[in-house]
Amino acid sequence: MVTLYYHPGACSLAAHIALEWIGEPYGAREVQFGDKEYLKINPAGAVPALDTGEGWILTQDAAILRYLARRFPQAGLEIQGSAREEAEADRWSFFITGDLHPAFFPLFVPNRYTRAREKEAFDDIREAAKALAHKKFALIEAHLSGRRFFLGEKRSYLDAYVFPMERWAQKLLDDGLSQFPAVRAHHDMMAADPAVQAVLAAEGA
Ligand SMILES: N[C@@H](CCC(=O)N[C@@H](CS)C(=O)NCC(=O)O)C(=O)O
């Protein structure tokens, strides 16, 4: 059985949703940031981490999502198609990992982005992060327009992957998702999904 290490509402929510969609028994352990014991699981201290139940641990959200999709193909979350279709999926997975998700880091931990310790400095960094996240969501908006799921008509692990960031944007950006109707529609579709609701309730997020 696989076990997911997560923090409520964090990016680990994506893998948690994927596990719920897959429907096989799994474990889920809540982690507090800064927990020294957790460094034995993931020396980077970050969630998610997945104990594969096979004697090895996998970290990195995108890798975990793809691994789960491939390990449990019956759930239909994996992306299998032409070289172009798989490359498109990679493109968006890497965009979420490398562009969208990190845009939020300074919003959550501004102290890591300056040596100043004044509230004004943190506020300034948070504002810059919001502007950056806004720019990234404009790209997601253009992609999602006319698409129900992230890759069109078929649900994939990318739908789970983008959802935590959609929630953060909804809560933390000054105008939420109001400038991004397609992202908002995707967020609302995900939020209405019974499996997603079960995971949010389990995490208390
Ligand atoms: N590149 C990593 C980033 C993971 C990450 O930064 N997770 C955040 C939560 S969304 C975290 O654990 N932050 C705690 C920390 O950085 O100390 C991934 O995609 O898995």
Ligand as a Chemical Component Dictionary entry (heavy atoms), coordinates in Angstrom:
data_LIG
# 
_chem_comp.id                   LIG 
_chem_comp.type                 NON-POLYMER 
_chem_comp.pdbx_formal_charge   0 
_chem_comp.three_letter_code    LIG 
# 
loop_
_chem_comp_atom.comp_id 
_chem_comp_atom.atom_id 
_chem_comp_atom.alt_atom_id 
_chem_comp_atom.type_symbol 
_chem_comp_atom.charge 
_chem_comp_atom.model_Cartn_x 
_chem_comp_atom.model_Cartn_y 
_chem_comp_atom.model_Cartn_z 
_chem_comp_atom.pdbx_ordinal 
LIG N1  N1  N 0 9.271 20.988 -6.046 1  
LIG C1  C1  C 0 8.569 20.430 -4.936 2  
LIG C2  C2  C 0 8.100 21.572 -4.064 3  
LIG C3  C3  C 0 7.351 21.091 -2.867 4  
LIG C4  C4  C 0 7.003 22.250 -1.927 5  
LIG O1  O1  O 0 7.628 23.314 -1.921 6  
LIG N2  N2  N 0 5.991 21.998 -1.082 7  
LIG C5  C5  C 0 5.614 22.983 -0.120 8  
LIG C6  C6  C 0 4.122 22.916 0.173  9  
LIG S1  S1  S 0 3.134 23.413 -1.215 10 
LIG C7  C7  C 0 6.337 22.709 1.183  11 
LIG O2  O2  O 0 6.410 21.576 1.598  12 
LIG N3  N3  N 0 6.887 23.745 1.820  13 
LIG C8  C8  C 0 7.562 23.618 3.060  14 
LIG C9  C9  C 0 8.942 24.151 2.991  15 
LIG O3  O3  O 0 9.395 24.543 1.900  16 
LIG O4  O4  O 0 9.557 24.199 4.044  17 
LIG C10 C10 C 0 7.381 19.599 -5.427 18 
LIG O5  O5  O 0 6.824 19.936 -6.475 19 
LIG O6  O6  O 0 7.041 18.592 -4.793 20 
# 
loop_
_chem_comp_bond.comp_id 
_chem_comp_bond.atom_id_1 
_chem_comp_bond.atom_id_2 
_chem_comp_bond.value_order 
_chem_comp_bond.pdbx_ordinal 
LIG N1  C1  SING 1  
LIG C1  C2  SING 2  
LIG C1  C10 SING 3  
LIG C2  C3  SING 4  
LIG C3  C4  SING 5  
LIG C4  O1  DOUB 6  
LIG C4  N2  SING 7  
LIG N2  C5  SING 8  
LIG C5  C6  SING 9  
LIG C5  C7  SING 10 
LIG C6  S1  SING 11 
LIG C7  O2  DOUB 12 
LIG C7  N3  SING 13 
LIG N3  C8  SING 14 
LIG C8  C9  SING 15 
LIG C9  O3  DOUB 16 
LIG C9  O4  SING 17 
LIG C10 O5  DOUB 18 
LIG C10 O6  SING 19 
# 
